[in-house]
């Protein structure tokens, strides 16, 4: 267990000098537990479980529990709550203290989904409960319906999500099937590695969830008190206002006092990884590591304070020596996520994600790189070491904290 005091008894300069040694002490348990094999197991199990907004915890929380139980990770210092404080969202808590948590992590549990519109022949119009990005084409899809007798979400029909000029429709395999209120249509694909070394699958935000779930036992073993939140409703509905999306996170943050540090993990759109990279290219690339961004949605979401960004860059240089790769997009576009809720509680937010392509089935199947998600999981653990430094920085004259 690492020394993780609630206060910062050492001066800032000493804490910065100590950070290198802290990274090295943490490294053995990080490298031993966060492996490609374990991440692949978590990623596939989570990504292959459909998770429409407001139903994600019911459908994916049992998968998370099974994965953690198989690794014997649940115990006195790590607990999973599938309906945290009656918010409808899933939370993992590490540490013995069941109260306030000084470190927060967020990765939304839900995926894009669609509501039933009025029937119109064989192809039935849909209402996006998400940011619909498939302009043209057909994607495999399932319709889920809640079964009252079994108290479970069941597949009511299979078929296709079709989009023409940005307007989505559901075409069931059985032409006589009709959508009804309460149904949820989700695009689906089985996750698998590809010939190019990248994976295809429904990774937004299964990649972030897998990264946090694998990191959680390491955080617990290292003695960090943290909340790892998996909001049930981040994807939709689409809207221009910050508080329209990410409502699941808003319900969680109201239950706790502000943390010292919060990290938001999500899939970030990569550039075309087939294009050559030059010195002026700011786009994140698949296979080049996790992603650290300064702000989201061109400043409409969270903006990391300069002192915290500088500290994060310092840590990135330290963990690079441990083989953990983190790339920085240099202020190219980063999507809003649960940061829009968390920024109402604290300015100390780090946006750490992983690069991907076609995250909402834009022009094809979503794609990501497994090693990027492994790097993200490791980086998320190491960032917990920043907490005492942030507290010390807040006491420095002129810090603005």
Order of alpha helices (4+ residues) and beta strands (2+ residues): alpha-alpha-alpha-beta-beta-beta-beta-beta-beta-beta-beta-beta-beta-beta-alpha-beta-alpha-beta-beta-beta-alpha-beta-alpha-beta-beta-alpha-alpha
